[in-house]
Amino acid sequence: MNGWLDSEVEDPELYVKSLKRHGLGKLRADVFSFAQKVPGSQPIHDYPIEWDSVAAIRVTSYTEWWENLPQELART
């Protein structure tokens, strides 16, 4: 997986149908990757899955994150 998205893929089959409809079947892609938003721990689609461990925190800005670090870390 390359990264996290702001939203989840609600219907992956629509993407597959769109690729086929627009003649992009020549790409011969056979692996599609998409993620569920945290804290989604139950699969929401009926596809084979591979679990990946992540650690996540909510950050609204770099400044807020930096200013809320424990002081012993911020001084190093």
C-alpha positions, 0 to 999 in steps of 0.5 A: 500500500502506498499511503492513506486516503481521506476516504474509503473505497465504497464499491471497488467493483465500480473501479474494475468495471470502469477500467474494463469499460474504458478499454484499459483492460490492456493494463493487465492489472490483477492486484488492486490495493485499498485501505479502510480508515482507522479504526476499521478492524473488520473487513468491509469487502469480500476480497482476499486481504493481507493485514498490515499493522499501523500506528496512527494519531490525529494531527491537525497541523505540524505546529500543534503536534510539535507544541504538544510533544513532551518537553524532554523530547522537544529539547533534543 
